[in-house]
Amino acid sequence: MMFVFFLGWYQQLRANLMLANLRKNRSGDVITEKHLMPQGGFFDFVSSPHMFFEVLMYTALTVILIGNTSWIWVFLWVIGNQIETAWLTHKWYLETFKNYPKNRRAIIPQIL
């Protein structure tokens, strides 16, 4: 499960870096203030891969912390929060970008 956690952590970092660099050129200078559509990596499958990998990380932690009765509330909060935020983000992308890929899901590839 530690492998799953660190895989999720690494992929979440990559997705966040891709988002952070959308408005920058190769030198790191901000070249636009416009919202741009992320592409590549797991953005080809879901609108919010960083949120998907957050859910994956918390799922791994839940398995690691099995038996901790308080942790389940943290897990449920994170799952609900990430799914709702990803869904709202997906709706915004669909409304904002007319050429947004129709096969891209909100948070879970091929499902939601």
C-alpha positions in Angstrom: 0.0 0.0 0.0 2.9 2.3 0.6 3.8 1.9 -3.1 0.2 3.0 -4.1 0.4 6.0 -1.8 3.7 7.1 -3.3 2.5 6.5 -6.8 -0.5 8.7 -6.1 1.7 11.3 -4.5 4.0 11.5 -7.5 1.2 11.6 -10.0 -0.6 14.3 -8.0 2.6 16.4 -8.0 3.0 16.0 -11.8 -0.6 17.0 -12.4 -0.2 20.1 -10.1 3.0 21.1 -11.9 1.3 20.8 -15.3 -1.5 23.1 -14.1 1.0 25.5 -12.6 3.0 25.7 -15.8 0.0 26.2 -18.2 0.5 29.9 -18.3 4.3 29.9 -18.5 6.8 29.6 -21.3 9.8 27.3 -21.2 11.8 30.0 -19.3 9.2 30.1 -16.6 7.8 33.5 -17.4 4.1 34.0 -17.2 2.9 34.7 -20.8 -0.9 34.8 -20.3 -3.5 35.3 -17.7 -6.1 33.3 -19.7 -7.4 30.0 -18.4 -6.1 27.3 -20.6 -7.2 23.7 -21.1 -4.7 21.2 -19.6 -3.6 18.3 -21.8 -1.3 15.4 -21.5 -0.6 12.9 -18.8 -3.7 11.9 -16.9 -5.5 15.0 -18.1 -6.2 13.0 -21.2 -8.5 10.8 -19.2 -10.0 13.0 -16.4 -10.4 16.7 -15.8 -8.9 16.6 -12.3 -6.2 13.9 -12.1 -4.7 15.7 -9.1 -8.0 15.1 -7.2 -8.1 11.5 -8.5 -4.7 10.8 -7.1 -5.6 12.5 -3.8 -8.5 10.0 -3.5 -6.0 7.2 -4.3 -3.6 8.4 -1.6 -6.3 8.6 1.0 -7.6 5.1 0.0 -4.1 3.7 0.5 -3.9 5.5 3.9 -7.3 4.0 4.9 -6.0 0.5 4.2 -2.8 1.2 6.1 -4.7 2.6 9.0 -7.3 -0.2 9.0 -8.9 -0.4 12.5 -8.6 3.3 13.2 -12.3 4.3 13.6 -11.7 8.0 13.5 -9.8 7.9 10.2 -12.9 6.8 8.2 -14.5 10.2 8.8 -11.4 11.9 7.3 -11.5 9.5 4.4 -15.2 10.1 3.7 -14.7 13.9 3.9 -11.8 13.8 1.4 -13.7 11.5 -1.0 -16.8 13.7 -1.0 -14.9 16.9 -1.2 -12.7 15.8 -4.1 -15.5 14.2 -6.1 -17.7 17.3 -5.8 -14.9 19.7 -6.6 -13.8 17.6 -9.6 -17.4 17.5 -10.9 -17.7 21.3 -10.7 -14.4 21.7 -12.4 -15.4 19.3 -15.2 -18.6 21.2 -15.7 -16.7 24.5 -15.9 -14.2 23.1 -18.5 -17.2 21.8 -20.6 -18.8 25.2 -20.5 -15.6 27.2 -21.1 -13.9 25.2 -23.8 -16.1 24.3 -26.8 -13.5 21.8 -28.0 -13.2 20.0 -24.6 -12.7 16.3 -25.2 -16.0 14.5 -24.8 -14.5 11.3 -23.6 -12.7 13.0 -20.6 -14.4 12.3 -17.3 -14.5 14.4 -14.1 -12.4 12.3 -11.7 -12.6 8.5 -12.3 -11.4 7.4 -15.8 -14.2 5.8 -17.9 -16.7 6.2 -15.0 -17.3 9.6 -13.5 
